[in-house]
Amino acid sequence: MTGLKTTADMENQVANKDGFIAALDQSGGSTPKALKLYGVSDDAWSNDEEMFGLIHQMRARIIKSPAFSGDKIMGAILFERTMDGDIDGVPTAQYLREECGVVPFLKVDKGLADEKDGVKMMKPMPDLDALLKRAVSKGIFGTKMRSVIDSANAKGIADVVAQQFEIGKQILSHGLVPIIEPEVTISISDKAEAEDILLSEITKQLDNLPEGKQVMLKLTLPTKANLYKPLVDHPSVMRVVALSGGYSREDANAKLAQNTGMTASFSRALTEGLSAGQSDGEFDAMLASSINSIFEASRAG
């Protein structure tokens, strides 16, 4: 796999290449759970620095695995601390581009506000411009930010999508491509209705984007297969990727394969079965199997 040397190389890969996005961006709230699933209990660290050091070791082990390459992984989403860290003395984003042939993205949101109108908006991001400038300097291609929809509440969903696109335009102004992620919770009873409203609101916002500007979308696998096909085909959308949202890898892959043009951006479903106690051979074999199954489901869609 050859390295990605220019922004044009990265854009071509994101827009056109078979492959999925690895979500390696667990932050403070989800890190203990990710470590526990990896076989590292919460008595293994005594402060946040040690905890983030352990999750960086896990991510570095994944990224350095022979299975982790641009042949099947189109991009990877990084947590800010991961972007600021190194792998074998090389800045993480540079390592991804040059050694793996994988396009680096950065998670930029600061977490979720309290629920209102059936949704959780993003918390304010007062330092976003400074973070985006730093991301550009490190060779990051795009960003990701997440909101959550817990109900088919028309006002709440409209507010979530409007906030996502408002900040998305700020990100576009820095020359970065935003991944807009309004996650619909998979366990809600009115999931299908929420997704219909979401489709309508996203379409309105896309139609109002300046000509020539493109965003990416990261969406929960829909209840109705191919619901989001009009978004896949929209000229203002570079790529639509799917989040696993708590589905097992098997279920997520099966649902993904039913949605034409959607590719995966899995986190927990990617790392399922990996353990700190595995030998490198066992770890690499499990990761390769996981990557192959997600790749095939992405390609089948």
C-alpha positions in Angstrom: 0.0 0.0 0.0 1.5 3.3 -1.0 1.3 6.4 1.2 -1.1 9.3 0.7 1.0 12.3 -0.2 -1.5 15.0 -1.0 -5.0 16.3 -0.1 -6.1 15.3 -3.6 -4.9 11.7 -2.9 -6.9 11.6 0.3 -10.0 13.1 -1.3 -9.9 10.6 -4.1 -9.6 7.7 -1.6 -12.5 9.0 0.5 -14.8 9.6 -2.4 -14.1 6.6 -4.5 -12.3 3.7 -2.9 -13.8 0.5 -1.6 -13.2 0.4 2.1 -14.5 1.6 5.5 -13.6 4.1 8.2 -12.2 2.8 11.5 -13.6 4.8 14.4 -10.7 5.0 16.9 -12.0 8.0 18.7 -13.4 7.0 22.1 -13.0 9.9 24.4 -13.2 10.4 28.2 -16.7 8.9 28.8 -16.4 5.8 26.6 -12.7 5.0 27.2 -13.2 2.9 30.3 -15.8 0.8 28.5 -13.5 0.3 25.5 -10.6 -0.7 27.7 -12.8 -3.1 29.7 -13.9 -4.8 26.4 -10.2 -5.0 25.5 -9.5 -6.9 28.8 -8.1 -3.9 30.8 -10.0 -3.4 34.0 -10.4 0.0 35.6 -7.9 -0.8 38.4 -5.1 -0.7 35.8 -4.9 3.1 36.0 -5.1 5.7 38.7 -5.7 8.9 36.7 -6.8 10.1 33.3 -3.3 10.4 31.9 -2.7 6.7 32.6 -6.1 5.7 31.2 -5.4 7.6 28.0 -2.0 6.1 27.8 -3.5 2.6 27.9 -6.1 3.4 25.2 -3.3 5.0 23.0 -1.3 1.7 23.4 -4.4 -0.2 22.2 -5.0 2.1 19.2 -1.3 2.0 18.3 -1.4 -1.8 18.4 -4.4 -1.8 16.0 -2.8 0.8 13.6 0.5 -1.1 13.5 -1.1 -4.4 12.7 -0.4 -5.7 9.2 -4.1 -6.0 8.7 -4.7 -2.3 9.2 -4.0 -0.8 5.8 -5.6 1.3 3.1 -6.3 -1.8 1.1 -9.5 -2.2 3.1 -9.6 0.7 5.5 -10.3 4.0 3.7 -10.0 6.2 6.8 -9.6 6.4 10.5 -11.2 8.8 13.1 -8.9 9.9 15.8 -9.4 11.4 19.3 -7.6 14.6 19.8 -5.0 13.0 22.2 -4.4 10.3 19.6 -3.7 13.0 16.9 -1.3 14.7 19.3 0.5 11.4 20.0 3.1 9.4 18.1 3.4 5.9 16.8 7.1 4.7 16.8 8.1 8.4 17.0 6.0 9.4 14.0 2.9 11.7 14.5 -0.2 9.5 14.4 -1.8 11.2 11.4 1.4 11.1 9.4 1.9 7.4 10.3 -1.6 6.7 9.1 -1.1 8.5 5.8 2.4 7.4 5.0 2.7 3.9 6.6 -0.8 2.6 6.3 -2.3 4.5 3.4 -5.3 5.5 5.6 -6.9 8.9 5.6 -6.9 10.6 9.1 -10.0 12.3 10.5 -10.4 14.1 13.9 -13.2 13.9 16.4 -13.9 17.6 17.3 -17.0 17.7 19.4 -16.8 18.2 23.2 -19.5 15.7 24.1 -23.3 16.0 24.5 -25.5 18.5 26.2 -28.4 17.4 28.4 -31.4 16.0 26.6 -34.0 18.5 25.4 -36.8 18.0 22.8 -35.9 14.3 22.6 -32.3 14.9 21.4 -28.8 15.6 22.8 -27.2 18.6 21.0 -23.4 19.1 21.0 -21.8 21.1 23.8 -20.3 24.5 22.8 -16.9 24.4 21.1 -15.3 27.8 21.8 -11.8 26.6 20.8 -12.9 24.9 17.6 -11.0 27.3 15.2 -7.7 26.8 17.0 -8.2 23.0 17.0 -9.0 23.0 13.3 -5.9 25.0 12.5 -3.9 22.4 14.5 -5.6 19.6 12.6 -4.7 21.2 9.2 -1.1 21.6 10.3 -0.9 17.8 11.2 -2.3 16.7 7.8 -5.8 15.8 9.0 -8.3 15.5 6.1 -11.6 15.9 7.9 -13.5 15.9 11.2 -16.3 14.1 12.9 -18.9 15.4 15.4 -21.7 13.5 17.1 -25.2 14.4 18.3 -27.9 11.9 19.5 -31.5 11.6 18.6 -33.6 9.7 21.2 -37.1 10.4 19.8 -39.0 11.2 16.6 -39.3 14.8 17.8 -39.5 17.1 14.7 -38.2 20.2 16.5 -35.4 18.4 18.3 -34.2 16.7 15.1 -34.3 19.9 13.1 -32.3 21.6 15.8 -29.7 18.9 15.8 -29.2 18.9 12.1 -29.1 22.7 11.9 -26.4 22.8 14.6 -24.4 20.1 12.8 -24.5 22.0 9.5 -23.7 25.4 11.1 -20.5 24.0 12.6 -19.9 22.0 9.4 -19.7 25.2 7.5 -17.1 26.5 10.0 -15.1 23.3 9.4 -15.4 23.6 5.6 -13.9 27.2 5.9 -10.7 25.6 7.2 -10.5 23.3 4.1 -11.5 20.3 6.1 -14.3 17.9 5.2 -16.8 17.5 8.1 -18.4 14.1 8.9 -21.9 15.1 10.2 -23.1 12.5 12.7 -26.7 12.8 14.1 -26.9 9.3 15.7 -30.4 7.8 16.1 -30.4 5.5 19.1 -31.1 2.0 17.9 -33.3 1.0 20.9 -36.1 3.7 20.6 -39.6 2.6 19.6 -40.0 5.3 17.0 -36.7 4.8 15.3 -38.2 4.6 11.8 -40.2 7.8 12.2 -37.1 9.6 13.6 -35.2 8.5 10.5 -37.8 9.8 8.1 -37.6 13.2 9.8 -33.8 13.1 9.8 -33.7 12.4 6.1 -35.9 15.4 5.4 -33.9 17.8 7.6 -30.5 16.7 6.2 -31.8 17.1 2.6 -32.9 20.6 3.4 -29.5 21.5 4.7 -27.6 19.8 1.9 -29.7 21.8 -0.7 -28.6 25.0 1.0 -24.8 24.3 1.0 -22.7 26.5 -1.3 -22.2 24.9 -4.7 -19.0 22.8 -4.8 -18.9 22.2 -1.1 -19.2 18.6 0.1 -19.8 17.0 3.5 -19.8 13.4 4.7 -22.6 11.8 6.7 -22.3 9.2 9.5 -25.7 7.7 10.2 -27.2 4.9 12.2 -28.1 1.9 10.0 -31.7 2.6 9.1 -34.8 0.5 9.9 -35.9 0.7 6.3 -33.1 -0.5 4.0 -31.9 2.1 1.5 -33.7 5.0 3.2 -30.6 7.1 2.9 -29.9 6.3 -0.8 -31.0 9.9 -1.8 -28.3 11.2 0.5 -25.7 8.8 -1.0 -26.6 10.2 -4.5 -26.7 13.9 -3.4 -24.0 16.1 -5.1 -23.1 17.8 -1.8 -22.3 14.4 -0.1 -18.8 13.0 -0.6 -19.7 9.7 1.3 -22.3 8.2 3.6 -20.9 6.0 6.3 -22.8 3.9 8.8 -22.3 3.6 12.6 -22.8 0.3 14.3 -24.6 2.0 17.2 -24.4 -1.0 19.6 -25.3 -3.7 17.1 -23.0 -6.7 17.1 -20.6 -6.9 14.2 -22.6 -9.7 12.7 -25.9 -7.7 12.9 -24.2 -4.5 11.8 -22.6 -6.2 8.8 -25.9 -7.8 7.8 -27.8 -4.5 7.9 -25.0 -2.6 6.1 -25.0 -5.0 3.2 -28.7 -4.1 2.6 -27.9 -0.4 2.1 -26.5 0.5 -1.3 -23.7 2.9 -1.3 -23.2 3.1 2.4 -19.9 2.0 3.9 -19.0 1.3 7.5 -17.6 3.5 10.2 -17.5 1.1 13.1 -15.9 1.4 16.5 -17.0 -1.3 18.9 -17.9 -3.6 16.1 -14.4 -3.2 14.7 -12.6 -4.0 18.0 -15.0 -6.8 19.1 -12.9 -9.9 20.1 -9.6 -8.0 20.5 -7.9 -8.5 23.9 -4.8 -7.1 25.6 -3.9 -10.6 26.5 -3.7 -12.0 23.0 -0.4 -12.7 21.4 0.5 -10.5 18.4 -0.4 -13.4 16.1 -3.8 -13.9 17.7 -4.5 -10.2 17.8 -3.6 -9.7 14.1 -5.6 -12.7 13.0 -8.7 -11.5 14.9 -8.3 -7.9 13.6 -7.8 -9.2 10.1 -11.0 -11.3 10.3 -12.9 -8.3 11.7 -11.6 -6.0 9.0 -12.4 -8.5 6.2 -16.0 -9.0 7.3 -16.7 -5.3 7.6 -15.0 -4.6 4.3 -17.1 -7.2 2.5 -20.3 -5.9 4.1 -19.4 -2.3 3.0 -18.7 -3.5 -0.5 -21.9 -5.5 -0.7 -24.0 -2.5 0.1 
